[in-house]
Structure formats: C-alpha cells, structure tokens
Amino acid sequence: MAFYDALVAHGDVKELMGDKVLADIAHDLVEAIRGSVSIDWTQKDAVRADMRRKVKRLLRHHGYPPDCSRHT
C-alpha cells in the first residue's frame, strides 16, 4: 500500500494512468524489492544501489511518471 500511495502522490498521475496500472506497478515494485533484500542491505552500498536500479528500471518500463505531453 505504501508503494501505491507514493506513486499516487505524484501530481495527477492517478487520473493519467488509472488505479489498475498503478496497482500493477506497486505489485511489481514489491516483488522487485523482496527479491533484492538481503540481511545487510541497510549497510551495503552495492545492495542499495542495485535496489535503486531495479526500481528505476521498473518505473521506466511502466512509463512512470507519465509524460503529460504523451497524453494530450
């Protein structure tokens, strides 16, 4: 739910992308993070960097945040 809330908090993204797409993105984010978490992820820069990279790649894959010029 926290991922969904964070996604929706970005301007009018909810109206542009819709609840279903945002819920799918949030689900994919949870799966990506679960797969990346290790015991010492809070202290290992490489693990944190890999998690950030996966999140950014996933968001780009889903077209988030939407470019307003594409939807007009």
N, C-alpha and C positions, 0 to 999 in steps of 0.2 A: 504494500500500500504506500510505503514511503517513496518508492521509486515513481509510482504513478503520480503522487502528489507533487513531486519535484518536476516531473515532465509537464504537468498541467500548469504549474506556476509560471511558465514562460509565456507571457503575453496572452494572445488569443489562440494559442496552439490547439486548445480543445475544440474550438469551432472549426479550425482548418483541417485537423487530422481526424477527429472523431474519437469517441470513447474506445471503440474496438481496437483501433490501431494503437492507441496509447497503452491500452491494457496488454496488447501483444508485445510492445516494446518493453514494458515493465517486466513482463514474464521472462523475456529473453535476457534482460539485464540481471534478474535474479539468478537465472541459470548460469550466466557467464561468471558472475561473482562467486557463486557456490563452487564452481569448477576451479577457480583460481585461488581460493583462500587456503592458506597453509597455516601451520601452527604459529610461525613467527612473521606473518605478513605485516604486522604493525611496525616491525623493526628492520625489515629487509627492503631497501630501496628498489631492488630489481623486481621483487614481487609486486610492490605497489605500482611501479611503472608498467608492468605487464597488465595489471588490472585496469589501469587508466587507459592503456592502449586498446584493450578489448572493449571497454565501454565506448570509447570514441569511435571505434570501427563499427560497432553495433549500431550506434546512433546514426552514423553516416549511411549505413546500409538501409535503415528505415527512413531516411530523408528527414531526420530531426536535427535541428528545428526546421520547420518548413520555411522555405523562402517565399515571402509574400508575393514576389513578382511572378512566381510559377503558378499561383492560384488565381490570378486576375485575368 
